[in-house]
Amino acid sequence: MLMKEYRICMPLSVEEYKIGQLYMVAKHSSEQSEKGEGVEVVKNESCSHPEYGEGQFTEKRVYLSSRLPAWLQSFIPRIFYVTEKAWNYYPYTITEYTCSFIPKFNVYIETRYENNNGSSNNCLGIGADQLSLRTVDFIDILHDQVPDKYYKEEEDLSKFGSRKTNRGPLQNGWDKTSNPIMCSYKLVKVKFEVWGLQTKVEGFTHKSIRDILLLGHKQAFAWIDEWIEMSEEDVRRYEKSMHEETNKRVLAGSRSTSRLGSQGDSRSGSTSSQP
């Protein structure tokens, strides 16, 4: 198992980020969902916990076959998805990723949000044995670069300025002077118990998670003028409409891909899935 704690500071308060995160996840999922790949929302319902209180549970299917590296595509079926289950007891959340096709693969994420600049040494309260294994990685939303295919000038935080809040463009040292400021603390555990591939898959998964966290947090701030005036009820309505639109797009594309895959297998006489 490879464990890292990612810390991402934002020029927002924890209260603001609650709305911004919901908006960002819904919009980002919609943008990334096309041609049968993306995010299908299976469940979105209330839940409760004896310690953390009332929350929201979501279950999603993340379709991503063609987005994997070629060496990993060779091990998976053509129609492939990862199941995401999330329990949101804001400001504490739990997220788990599993794959029925690869039962020994698991990603477990605990998150806590605090109004500080990443200064809490152990806000998730992990034991001494895990602290000794933990690597802390600060994700810098200003200087760290997203993959070229995701770069947009309007989401470059060295250039973006919010009209409604007068925050930004961000400058060197912003995380020492910004008011408000908050930090997302994410303890990520990746486990892939397959001999010969464990190190490679766990490392690739952490790299992918880091890229997603960086892009998502950049977008959450770059889109602030779109969500800053929303209430939680407003953003939940927006989330619901995006889920419905995204599901239609993903399912329509996956059915088309499935038909094409079946025709290809039939013509070739193969009974195995195509990589």
Backbone as CSV, one residue per row, in Angstrom:
resi,resn,N_x,N_y,N_z,CA_x,CA_y,CA_z,C_x,C_y,C_z
1,MET,0.841,-1.196,0.000,0.000,0.000,0.000,0.875,1.245,0.000
2,LEU,0.519,2.207,-0.846,1.232,3.476,-0.931,0.313,4.577,-0.387
3,MET,0.783,5.295,0.648,-0.052,6.285,1.328,0.585,7.666,1.249
4,LYS,-0.234,8.652,0.854,0.215,10.034,0.807,-0.870,10.940,1.378
5,GLU,-0.433,12.052,1.962,-1.377,13.087,2.377,-1.163,14.306,1.494
6,TYR,-2.200,14.662,0.745,-2.148,15.838,-0.113,-2.774,17.018,0.633
7,ARG,-2.115,18.167,0.556,-2.646,19.388,1.155,-2.762,20.439,0.058
8,ILE,-3.971,21.006,-0.079,-4.239,21.984,-1.132,-4.867,23.222,-0.512
9,CYS,-4.151,24.335,-0.523,-4.673,25.588,0.013,-5.484,26.321,-1.043
10,MET,-6.519,27.038,-0.589,-7.410,27.775,-1.477,-7.705,29.152,-0.872
11,PRO,-7.865,30.198,-1.719,-8.215,31.536,-1.207,-9.720,31.645,-0.964
12,LEU,-10.226,30.714,-0.165,-11.646,30.608,0.162,-11.764,30.257,1.637
13,SER,-12.968,30.389,2.168,-13.251,29.853,3.493,-13.797,28.441,3.334
14,VAL,-13.771,27.671,4.418,-14.333,26.316,4.382,-15.810,26.369,4.008
15,GLU,-16.514,27.389,4.495,-17.937,27.533,4.196,-18.155,27.802,2.707
16,GLU,-17.340,28.649,2.104,-17.450,28.922,0.673,-17.099,27.694,-0.155
17,TYR,-16.058,26.998,0.275,-15.589,25.842,-0.493,-16.634,24.753,-0.581
18,LYS,-17.499,24.655,0.421,-18.551,23.640,0.381,-19.402,23.805,-0.873
19,ILE,-19.749,25.039,-1.215,-20.530,25.313,-2.431,-19.648,25.147,-3.662
20,GLY,-18.451,25.700,-3.608,-17.560,25.651,-4.762,-17.183,24.250,-5.167
21,GLN,-16.976,23.380,-4.194,-16.612,21.994,-4.500,-17.762,21.275,-5.193
22,LEU,-18.983,21.427,-4.683,-20.139,20.769,-5.296,-20.321,21.255,-6.728
23,TYR,-20.170,22.554,-6.940,-20.317,23.120,-8.288,-19.224,22.594,-9.205
24,MET,-17.978,22.620,-8.718,-16.844,22.193,-9.533,-16.967,20.736,-9.935
25,VAL,-17.305,19.852,-8.993,-17.389,18.426,-9.295,-18.464,18.166,-10.344
26,ALA,-19.629,18.831,-10.204,-20.711,18.628,-11.158,-20.332,19.136,-12.547
27,LYS,-19.756,20.338,-12.630,-19.397,20.908,-13.923,-18.233,20.151,-14.549
28,HIS,-17.222,19.825,-13.736,-16.056,19.103,-14.246,-16.457,17.734,-14.781
29,SER,-17.325,17.018,-14.053,-17.773,15.703,-14.500,-18.495,15.809,-15.835
30,SER,-19.300,16.854,-15.990,-20.019,17.055,-17.246,-19.050,17.331,-18.390
31,GLU,-18.039,18.175,-18.135,-17.060,18.499,-19.175,-16.276,17.269,-19.622
32,GLN,-15.996,16.353,-18.689,-15.167,15.191,-18.992,-15.967,13.995,-19.501
33,SER,-17.290,14.101,-19.546,-18.139,12.970,-19.919,-18.551,13.073,-21.385
34,GLU,-18.004,12.210,-22.202,-18.325,12.195,-23.623,-17.932,10.852,-24.212
35,LYS,-18.635,10.497,-25.267,-18.317,9.286,-26.032,-18.227,8.046,-25.142
36,GLY,-19.137,7.958,-24.181,-19.175,6.764,-23.338,-18.198,6.771,-22.195
37,GLU,-17.426,7.844,-22.045,-16.489,7.921,-20.933,-16.829,9.130,-20.086
38,GLY,-16.593,8.987,-18.800,-16.928,10.055,-17.885,-17.541,9.491,-16.630
39,VAL,-18.493,10.217,-16.053,-19.041,9.855,-14.753,-20.551,9.649,-14.841
40,GLU,-21.019,8.469,-14.453,-22.440,8.177,-14.339,-22.804,8.164,-12.863
41,VAL,-23.805,8.941,-12.477,-24.252,8.989,-11.087,-25.306,7.918,-10.861
42,VAL,-25.031,6.978,-9.964,-25.936,5.863,-9.678,-26.845,6.189,-8.497
43,LYS,-26.275,6.798,-7.440,-27.052,7.176,-6.257,-26.603,8.544,-5.764
44,ASN,-27.557,9.283,-5.212,-27.258,10.565,-4.570,-28.342,10.774,-3.515
45,GLU,-28.035,10.418,-2.256,-29.065,10.389,-1.231,-28.480,10.764,0.126
46,SER,-29.348,11.115,1.055,-28.889,11.501,2.392,-28.411,10.276,3.172
47,CYS,-27.536,10.514,4.142,-27.035,9.444,5.005,-26.744,10.045,6.375
48,SER,-26.451,9.204,7.345,-26.132,9.704,8.685,-25.048,8.840,9.307
49,HIS,-24.347,9.420,10.273,-23.248,8.725,10.945,-23.321,9.085,12.431
50,PRO,-23.112,8.111,13.321,-23.228,8.398,14.759,-22.255,9.457,15.258
51,GLU,-21.096,9.579,14.609,-20.102,10.573,15.036,-20.168,11.852,14.221
52,TYR,-20.351,11.719,12.883,-20.250,12.876,11.991,-21.584,13.519,11.650
53,GLY,-22.693,12.885,12.035,-23.999,13.494,11.820,-24.595,13.217,10.454
54,GLU,-25.407,14.171,9.973,-26.102,14.015,8.698,-25.157,14.330,7.537
55,GLY,-25.320,13.601,6.449,-24.460,13.823,5.293,-25.133,13.407,4.007
56,GLN,-24.341,13.314,2.953,-24.832,12.950,1.627,-23.982,11.804,1.082
57,PHE,-24.663,10.757,0.620,-23.969,9.613,0.023,-24.157,9.638,-1.486
58,THR,-23.061,9.442,-2.230,-23.148,9.317,-3.682,-22.404,8.067,-4.132
59,GLU,-22.940,7.432,-5.156,-22.265,6.326,-5.811,-22.195,6.644,-7.292
60,LYS,-20.991,6.538,-7.858,-20.788,6.887,-9.261,-19.988,5.787,-9.957
61,ARG,-20.170,5.713,-11.258,-19.339,4.855,-12.087,-18.486,5.755,-12.980
62,VAL,-17.186,5.593,-12.863,-16.247,6.415,-13.616,-15.712,5.584,-14.774
63,TYR,-16.157,5.891,-15.996,-15.728,5.159,-17.190,-14.481,5.825,-17.754
64,LEU,-13.416,5.020,-17.944,-12.153,5.648,-18.331,-11.218,4.752,-19.130
65,SER,-11.715,3.738,-19.803,-10.824,2.772,-20.463,-9.741,3.420,-21.323
66,SER,-10.134,4.273,-22.264,-9.163,4.798,-23.218,-8.228,5.828,-22.603
67,ARG,-8.502,6.265,-21.367,-7.654,7.258,-20.732,-6.505,6.630,-19.954
68,LEU,-6.485,5.317,-19.903,-5.413,4.627,-19.202,-4.213,4.439,-20.126
69,PRO,-3.013,4.291,-19.565,-1.836,4.046,-20.400,-1.952,2.695,-21.095
70,ALA,-1.275,2.557,-22.221,-1.399,1.347,-23.041,-1.051,0.083,-22.262
71,TRP,-0.038,0.154,-21.388,0.375,-1.055,-20.667,-0.713,-1.531,-19.723
72,LEU,-1.568,-0.583,-19.212,-2.638,-0.973,-18.306,-3.891,-1.383,-19.071
73,GLN,-4.133,-0.773,-20.240,-5.290,-1.142,-21.050,-5.261,-2.616,-21.428
74,SER,-4.085,-3.187,-21.544,-3.971,-4.582,-21.965,-4.514,-5.558,-20.917
75,PHE,-4.726,-5.058,-19.679,-5.199,-5.943,-18.612,-6.703,-5.809,-18.351
76,ILE,-7.388,-4.903,-19.042,-8.773,-4.610,-18.692,-9.694,-4.817,-19.884
77,PRO,-11.005,-4.991,-19.631,-11.959,-5.115,-20.732,-12.197,-3.772,-21.402
78,ARG,-12.788,-3.824,-22.587,-13.029,-2.596,-23.334,-13.984,-1.662,-22.587
79,ILE,-15.072,-2.206,-22.054,-16.007,-1.397,-21.262,-15.608,-1.543,-19.807
80,PHE,-15.010,-0.505,-19.269,-14.381,-0.592,-17.952,-14.787,0.612,-17.114
81,TYR,-15.140,0.377,-15.862,-15.418,1.505,-14.984,-14.955,1.195,-13.565
82,VAL,-14.694,2.276,-12.847,-14.350,2.218,-11.435,-15.556,2.734,-10.656
83,THR,-15.884,2.075,-9.549,-16.992,2.519,-8.696,-16.468,3.471,-7.628
84,GLU,-17.085,4.639,-7.547,-16.752,5.618,-6.514,-17.912,5.710,-5.529
85,LYS,-17.626,5.505,-4.253,-18.612,5.700,-3.197,-18.085,6.784,-2.263
86,ALA,-18.935,7.774,-1.985,-18.490,8.896,-1.157,-19.525,9.217,-0.086
87,TRP,-19.021,9.437,1.123,-19.850,9.831,2.261,-19.398,11.229,2.677
88,ASN,-20.262,12.213,2.448,-19.889,13.608,2.664,-20.536,14.129,3.951
89,TYR,-19.735,14.175,5.032,-20.177,14.753,6.305,-19.397,16.052,6.509
90,TYR,-19.556,16.955,5.581,-18.742,18.169,5.531,-18.617,18.812,6.912
91,PRO,-17.385,19.166,7.338,-16.121,19.244,6.600,-15.262,17.983,6.612
92,TYR,-15.866,16.835,6.859,-15.133,15.561,6.801,-15.804,14.661,5.776
93,THR,-15.005,14.014,4.925,-15.573,13.126,3.909,-14.734,11.861,3.783
94,ILE,-15.400,10.802,3.321,-14.738,9.531,3.012,-15.079,9.168,1.575
95,THR,-14.085,8.775,0.807,-14.308,8.367,-0.581,-13.555,7.069,-0.830
96,GLU,-14.221,6.138,-1.516,-13.601,4.844,-1.803,-13.811,4.482,-3.264
97,TYR,-12.733,3.998,-3.897,-12.787,3.555,-5.290,-12.453,2.070,-5.359
98,THR,-13.306,1.324,-6.043,-13.070,-0.103,-6.243,-13.391,-0.460,-7.686
99,CYS,-12.974,-1.667,-8.071,-13.233,-2.155,-9.422,-13.536,-3.642,-9.340
100,SER,-14.744,-4.041,-9.771,-15.129,-5.445,-9.676,-14.240,-6.327,-10.542
101,PHE,-13.718,-5.772,-11.643,-12.875,-6.553,-12.537,-11.483,-6.762,-11.952
102,ILE,-11.064,-5.843,-11.067,-9.746,-5.943,-10.425,-9.981,-5.885,-8.916
103,PRO,-10.412,-6.994,-8.300,-10.826,-6.970,-6.890,-9.729,-6.598,-5.905
104,LYS,-8.480,-6.694,-6.289,-7.391,-6.370,-5.371,-6.934,-4.920,-5.479
105,PHE,-7.732,-4.107,-6.198,-7.445,-2.677,-6.348,-8.392,-1.883,-5.466
106,ASN,-7.835,-0.951,-4.661,-8.662,-0.146,-3.769,-7.984,1.197,-3.514
107,VAL,-8.787,2.246,-3.562,-8.311,3.576,-3.185,-9.232,4.091,-2.086
108,TYR,-8.650,4.501,-0.963,-9.426,4.977,0.187,-8.923,6.372,0.545
109,ILE,-9.843,7.338,0.587,-9.465,8.733,0.820,-10.271,9.304,1.981
110,GLU,-9.574,9.846,2.963,-10.202,10.614,4.031,-9.828,12.079,3.838
111,THR,-10.821,12.961,3.965,-10.586,14.383,3.733,-11.147,15.207,4.880
112,ARG,-10.400,16.222,5.268,-10.927,17.200,6.220,-10.532,18.595,5.737
113,TYR,-11.457,19.534,5.888,-11.236,20.913,5.461,-11.118,21.807,6.693
114,GLU,-10.079,22.664,6.718,-9.870,23.565,7.843,-9.517,24.956,7.345
115,ASN,-9.884,25.969,8.128,-9.567,27.361,7.793,-8.144,27.698,8.238
116,ASN,-7.160,27.177,7.508,-5.758,27.509,7.745,-4.987,27.257,6.445
117,ASN,-3.689,27.503,6.472,-2.881,27.392,5.248,-2.070,26.094,5.184
118,GLY,-2.641,25.017,5.721,-1.960,23.724,5.660,-1.045,23.474,6.831
119,SER,-1.249,24.200,7.927,-0.328,24.137,9.071,-0.648,23.013,10.054
120,SER,-1.805,22.358,9.919,-2.146,21.265,10.840,-1.315,20.032,10.510
121,ASN,-0.619,19.521,11.493,0.288,18.399,11.230,-0.450,17.067,11.101
122,ASN,-1.562,16.933,11.820,-2.264,15.645,11.794,-3.757,15.867,12.031
123,CYS,-4.388,16.654,11.164,-5.786,17.015,11.404,-6.716,15.825,11.214
124,LEU,-6.261,14.765,10.532,-7.092,13.580,10.335,-6.915,12.561,11.458
125,GLY,-6.015,12.866,12.389,-5.883,12.059,13.593,-5.418,10.636,13.355
126,ILE,-4.470,10.430,12.455,-3.997,9.067,12.196,-2.971,8.656,13.253
127,GLY,-2.847,7.345,13.472,-1.966,6.818,14.496,-0.495,6.924,14.143
128,ALA,0.359,6.690,15.138,1.807,6.817,14.945,2.338,5.862,13.890
129,ASP,1.722,4.672,13.788,2.202,3.714,12.804,1.974,4.213,11.387
130,GLN,0.833,4.875,11.142,0.558,5.420,9.811,1.338,6.702,9.559
131,LEU,1.557,7.499,10.608,2.339,8.728,10.446,3.741,8.416,9.934
132,SER,4.287,7.303,10.375,5.633,6.938,9.952,5.676,6.535,8.474
133,LEU,4.533,6.141,7.929,4.463,5.726,6.523,3.996,6.854,5.603
134,ARG,3.410,7.891,6.181,2.788,8.969,5.410,3.816,9.885,4.765
135,THR,3.576,10.214,3.499,4.338,11.254,2.805,3.412,12.437,2.564
136,VAL,3.838,13.651,2.946,3.017,14.850,2.752,3.422,15.541,1.454
137,ASP,2.433,15.835,0.616,2.657,16.457,-0.681,1.776,17.709,-0.771
138,PHE,2.397,18.890,-0.784,1.659,20.141,-0.932,1.398,20.394,-2.417
139,ILE,0.133,20.496,-2.784,-0.246,20.800,-4.163,-0.431,22.310,-4.270
140,ASP,0.322,22.937,-5.159,0.352,24.392,-5.315,-0.536,24.778,-6.497
141,ILE,-1.699,25.368,-6.225,-2.637,25.686,-7.308,-2.135,26.811,-8.202
142,LEU,-1.143,27.574,-7.744,-0.592,28.649,-8.561,0.520,28.158,-9.479
143,HIS,1.490,27.438,-8.942,2.687,27.102,-9.714,2.672,25.707,-10.344
144,ASP,1.993,24.735,-9.734,1.974,23.388,-10.311,1.178,23.402,-11.616
145,GLN,1.685,22.687,-12.610,1.084,22.713,-13.943,0.222,21.486,-14.186
146,VAL,-0.977,21.707,-14.710,-1.832,20.589,-15.116,-1.298,20.042,-16.436
147,PRO,-1.648,18.795,-16.803,-1.258,18.282,-18.122,-1.694,19.230,-19.230
148,ASP,-0.880,19.340,-20.262,-1.111,20.319,-21.330,-2.518,20.255,-21.908
149,LYS,-3.081,19.042,-22.033,-4.395,18.906,-22.669,-5.508,19.534,-21.840
150,TYR,-5.244,19.812,-20.540,-6.265,20.405,-19.676,-6.039,21.897,-19.433
151,TYR,-4.944,22.443,-19.948,-4.644,23.848,-19.676,-5.597,24.779,-20.422
152,LYS,-6.137,25.761,-19.685,-6.944,26.826,-20.274,-6.479,28.146,-19.676
153,GLU,-6.252,29.126,-20.521,-5.731,30.401,-20.034,-6.657,31.026,-18.993
154,GLU,-7.976,30.864,-19.176,-8.914,31.469,-18.237,-8.912,30.766,-16.881
155,GLU,-8.269,29.600,-16.795,-8.138,28.886,-15.526,-6.718,28.967,-14.978
156,ASP,-5.890,29.804,-15.583,-4.532,30.052,-15.099,-4.629,31.051,-13.954
157,LEU,-4.343,30.625,-12.734,-4.606,31.458,-11.568,-3.605,32.591,-11.398
158,SER,-2.539,32.596,-12.214,-1.640,33.751,-12.218,-2.222,34.881,-13.069
159,LYS,-3.300,34.575,-13.812,-3.945,35.565,-14.681,-5.387,35.837,-14.291
160,PHE,-6.043,34.868,-13.644,-7.464,34.999,-13.340,-7.705,35.909,-12.147
161,GLY,-8.677,36.808,-12.317,-9.131,37.649,-11.222,-10.646,37.602,-11.135
162,SER,-11.162,37.446,-9.939,-12.610,37.361,-9.734,-13.221,38.751,-9.708
163,ARG,-14.247,38.977,-10.541,-14.941,40.265,-10.564,-15.809,40.446,-9.323
164,LYS,-16.398,39.342,-8.839,-17.364,39.443,-7.748,-16.721,39.490,-6.366
165,THR,-15.520,38.942,-6.217,-14.882,38.920,-4.901,-13.585,39.731,-4.852
166,ASN,-13.102,40.176,-6.013,-11.824,40.901,-6.094,-10.646,40.079,-5.592
167,ARG,-10.745,38.755,-5.711,-9.630,37.884,-5.351,-8.912,37.453,-6.628
168,GLY,-7.574,37.404,-6.544,-6.798,37.037,-7.701,-6.510,38.256,-8.558
169,PRO,-5.590,38.113,-9.541,-4.741,36.941,-9.784,-3.852,36.640,-8.572
170,LEU,-3.542,35.353,-8.394,-2.698,34.956,-7.272,-1.237,35.300,-7.566
171,GLN,-0.523,35.682,-6.530,0.887,36.033,-6.653,1.708,35.193,-5.687
172,ASN,3.020,35.181,-5.886,3.906,34.426,-4.991,3.634,34.803,-3.538
173,GLY,3.506,33.788,-2.690,3.281,34.027,-1.280,1.833,34.289,-0.906
174,TRP,0.909,34.095,-1.848,-0.503,34.366,-1.567,-1.020,33.552,-0.377
175,ASP,-0.484,32.338,-0.208,-0.965,31.458,0.870,-0.506,31.927,2.245
176,LYS,0.360,32.937,2.291,0.790,33.499,3.574,-0.006,34.764,3.913
177,THR,-0.643,35.360,2.910,-1.309,36.652,3.124,-2.807,36.633,2.856
178,SER,-3.296,35.607,2.182,-4.696,35.582,1.773,-5.643,35.524,2.970
179,ASN,-6.715,36.267,2.867,-7.803,36.218,3.848,-9.114,36.358,3.081
180,PRO,-9.902,35.284,2.965,-9.817,34.015,3.690,-8.803,33.049,3.076
181,ILE,-8.533,31.982,3.825,-7.728,30.886,3.308,-8.171,29.592,3.996
182,MET,-8.178,28.500,3.243,-8.522,27.193,3.805,-7.635,26.145,3.162
183,CYS,-7.636,24.967,3.780,-6.819,23.875,3.252,-7.642,22.597,3.212
184,SER,-7.486,21.878,2.123,-8.072,20.545,1.971,-6.984,19.530,2.287
185,TYR,-7.192,18.742,3.347,-6.251,17.700,3.748,-6.805,16.357,3.277
186,LYS,-6.075,15.651,2.427,-6.553,14.387,1.876,-5.528,13.278,2.125
187,LEU,-5.917,12.312,2.937,-5.077,11.144,3.172,-5.516,10.063,2.178
188,VAL,-4.628,9.719,1.252,-4.969,8.812,0.148,-4.166,7.525,0.286
189,LYS,-4.886,6.410,0.371,-4.258,5.094,0.457,-4.600,4.314,-0.811
190,VAL,-3.585,3.900,-1.545,-3.770,3.131,-2.773,-3.196,1.736,-2.564
191,LYS,-4.025,0.725,-2.857,-3.599,-0.662,-2.665,-3.910,-1.466,-3.925
192,PHE,-2.890,-2.145,-4.445,-3.065,-3.016,-5.617,-2.198,-4.247,-5.393
193,GLU,-2.826,-5.319,-4.925,-2.076,-6.495,-4.485,-1.915,-7.510,-5.610
194,VAL,-1.160,-7.129,-6.632,-0.848,-8.026,-7.736,0.667,-8.011,-7.916
195,TRP,1.285,-9.144,-7.700,2.742,-9.217,-7.757,3.250,-8.816,-9.141
196,GLY,4.281,-7.985,-9.140,4.885,-7.552,-10.385,4.318,-6.250,-10.921
197,LEU,3.106,-5.884,-10.487,2.474,-4.652,-10.971,2.159,-3.678,-9.843
198,GLN,2.302,-4.103,-8.596,1.869,-3.297,-7.462,2.483,-1.902,-7.466
199,THR,3.795,-1.810,-7.533,4.466,-0.519,-7.455,4.071,0.381,-8.616
200,LYS,4.014,-0.194,-9.817,3.706,0.597,-11.007,2.287,1.136,-10.962
201,VAL,1.313,0.296,-10.621,-0.092,0.712,-10.593,-0.346,1.698,-9.454
202,GLU,0.206,1.438,-8.274,-0.003,2.356,-7.157,0.614,3.719,-7.446
203,GLY,1.791,3.734,-8.059,2.421,5.000,-8.412,1.635,5.747,-9.468
204,PHE,1.158,5.035,-10.501,0.365,5.658,-11.553,-0.932,6.226,-10.987
205,THR,-1.565,5.479,-10.065,-2.821,5.935,-9.482,-2.619,7.213,-8.684
206,HIS,-1.562,7.286,-7.890,-1.289,8.507,-7.131,-1.014,9.687,-8.065
207,LYS,-0.288,9.445,-9.151,-0.028,10.531,-10.115,-1.334,11.025,-10.717
208,SER,-2.245,10.110,-11.056,-3.536,10.492,-11.630,-4.374,11.272,-10.631
209,ILE,-4.383,10.802,-9.367,-5.151,11.496,-8.330,-4.609,12.898,-8.122
210,ARG,-3.285,13.039,-8.096,-2.700,14.368,-7.902,-3.095,15.312,-9.034
211,ASP,-3.043,14.828,-10.278,-3.432,15.654,-11.423,-4.886,16.098,-11.319
212,ILE,-5.762,15.167,-10.899,-7.184,15.483,-10.776,-7.422,16.507,-9.676
213,LEU,-6.733,16.337,-8.533,-6.876,17.283,-7.425,-6.397,18.676,-7.839
214,LEU,-5.283,18.740,-8.534,-4.747,20.026,-8.976,-5.714,20.717,-9.929
215,LEU,-6.167,20.002,-10.947,-7.085,20.589,-11.922,-8.388,21.015,-11.258
216,GLY,-8.958,20.135,-10.431,-10.235,20.449,-9.800,-10.174,21.664,-8.900
217,HIS,-9.106,21.806,-8.125,-9.002,22.946,-7.221,-8.701,24.237,-7.980
218,LYS,-7.933,24.159,-9.052,-7.750,25.339,-9.907,-9.101,25.797,-10.455
219,GLN,-9.889,24.834,-10.937,-11.174,25.170,-11.538,-12.147,25.717,-10.496
220,ALA,-12.148,25.157,-9.297,-13.065,25.627,-8.258,-12.885,27.119,-8.006
221,PHE,-11.628,27.593,-8.026,-11.409,29.028,-7.829,-11.653,29.810,-9.118
222,ALA,-11.214,29.276,-10.254,-11.392,29.985,-11.528,-12.865,30.172,-11.885
223,TRP,-13.726,29.306,-11.356,-15.170,29.398,-11.625,-15.930,30.099,-10.505
224,ILE,-15.235,30.769,-9.583,-15.859,31.318,-8.390,-17.000,32.279,-8.709
225,ASP,-16.870,33.055,-9.782,-17.929,34.013,-10.105,-19.206,33.318,-10.572
226,GLU,-19.106,32.048,-10.940,-20.281,31.289,-11.368,-21.054,30.731,-10.171
227,TRP,-20.373,30.509,-9.030,-21.035,29.844,-7.897,-21.082,30.639,-6.599
228,ILE,-20.331,31.732,-6.482,-20.168,32.405,-5.198,-21.498,32.927,-4.631
229,GLU,-22.468,33.211,-5.475,-23.750,33.731,-4.994,-24.796,32.627,-4.828
230,MET,-24.415,31.366,-5.045,-25.341,30.253,-4.895,-25.515,29.862,-3.431
231,SER,-26.725,29.438,-3.082,-26.966,28.798,-1.793,-26.732,27.305,-1.958
232,GLU,-26.761,26.559,-0.850,-26.607,25.112,-0.980,-27.766,24.506,-1.771
233,GLU,-28.959,25.070,-1.605,-30.111,24.578,-2.370,-29.904,24.833,-3.860
234,ASP,-29.359,26.010,-4.204,-29.086,26.343,-5.611,-28.102,25.353,-6.223
235,VAL,-27.016,25.081,-5.504,-25.976,24.223,-6.071,-26.435,22.777,-6.137
236,ARG,-27.316,22.356,-5.222,-27.863,20.996,-5.296,-28.762,20.849,-6.520
237,ARG,-29.518,21.898,-6.856,-30.342,21.848,-8.060,-29.451,21.785,-9.300
238,TYR,-28.387,22.587,-9.300,-27.443,22.562,-10.417,-26.798,21.187,-10.545
239,GLU,-26.393,20.618,-9.410,-25.779,19.288,-9.381,-26.724,18.253,-9.970
240,LYS,-27.991,18.308,-9.599,-28.983,17.341,-10.095,-29.146,17.460,-11.604
241,SER,-29.214,18.691,-12.116,-29.381,18.875,-13.561,-28.155,18.389,-14.325
242,MET,-26.953,18.616,-13.775,-25.730,18.144,-14.415,-25.645,16.625,-14.393
243,HIS,-26.075,16.012,-13.288,-26.066,14.550,-13.195,-26.965,13.937,-14.265
244,GLU,-28.144,14.516,-14.448,-29.077,13.974,-15.442,-28.500,14.102,-16.844
245,GLU,-27.925,15.254,-17.139,-27.340,15.483,-18.462,-26.142,14.569,-18.708
246,THR,-25.288,14.439,-17.700,-24.088,13.615,-17.823,-24.440,12.143,-17.995
247,ASN,-25.406,11.655,-17.209,-25.808,10.256,-17.316,-26.290,9.915,-18.713
248,LYS,-27.088,10.789,-19.308,-27.591,10.548,-20.662,-26.434,10.429,-21.647
249,ARG,-25.463,11.324,-21.528,-24.335,11.350,-22.453,-23.456,10.107,-22.299
250,VAL,-23.144,9.751,-21.053,-22.268,8.609,-20.806,-22.932,7.306,-21.217
251,LEU,-24.187,7.118,-20.831,-24.870,5.864,-21.132,-25.105,5.695,-22.626
252,ALA,-25.442,6.773,-23.322,-25.632,6.684,-24.764,-24.332,6.295,-25.453
253,GLY,-23.225,6.896,-25.008,-21.932,6.573,-25.605,-21.474,5.171,-25.291
254,SER,-21.723,4.702,-24.044,-21.258,3.366,-23.662,-22.047,2.290,-24.405
255,ARG,-23.350,2.524,-24.658,-24.127,1.554,-25.423,-23.613,1.460,-26.845
256,SER,-23.246,2.623,-27.421,-22.703,2.634,-28.777,-21.374,1.905,-28.841
257,THR,-20.513,2.146,-27.842,-19.211,1.476,-27.797,-19.371,-0.022,-27.610
258,SER,-20.346,-0.402,-26.771,-20.588,-1.819,-26.530,-21.009,-2.535,-27.802
259,ARG,-21.894,-1.883,-28.598,-22.341,-2.499,-29.849,-21.190,-2.653,-30.822
260,LEU,-20.345,-1.608,-30.901,-19.195,-1.674,-31.808,-18.231,-2.767,-31.379
261,GLY,-18.015,-2.876,-30.042,-17.113,-3.906,-29.539,-17.630,-5.290,-29.836
262,SER,-18.946,-5.501,-29.702,-19.524,-6.815,-29.955,-19.409,-7.183,-31.419
263,GLN,-19.636,-6.195,-32.300,-19.516,-6.460,-33.731,-18.093,-6.820,-34.091
264,GLY,-17.131,-6.098,-33.450,-15.727,-6.379,-33.753,-15.336,-7.763,-33.305
265,ASP,-15.801,-8.179,-32.103,-15.469,-9.498,-31.605,-16.076,-10.571,-32.492
266,SER,-17.315,-10.314,-32.969,-17.990,-11.299,-33.797,-17.259,-11.504,-35.107
267,ARG,-16.796,-10.381,-35.681,-16.108,-10.491,-36.974,-14.780,-11.218,-36.825
268,SER,-14.104,-11.014,-35.692,-12.785,-11.604,-35.528,-12.850,-13.024,-34.993
269,GLY,-14.045,-13.425,-34.516,-14.196,-14.753,-33.950,-13.659,-14.851,-32.543
270,SER,-13.318,-13.701,-31.941,-12.742,-13.689,-30.595,-13.822,-13.622,-29.553
271,THR,-13.642,-14.301,-28.431,-14.581,-14.216,-27.321,-14.042,-13.343,-26.205
272,SER,-12.835,-12.817,-26.367,-12.242,-11.993,-25.317,-12.506,-10.522,-25.602
273,SER,-12.444,-9.697,-24.552,-12.624,-8.261,-24.710,-11.394,-7.674,-25.384
274,GLN,-11.638,-6.592,-26.138,-10.527,-5.925,-26.820,-9.856,-4.945,-25.863
275,PRO,-8.534,-4.848,-25.882,-7.839,-3.918,-24.984,-8.036,-2.472,-25.444
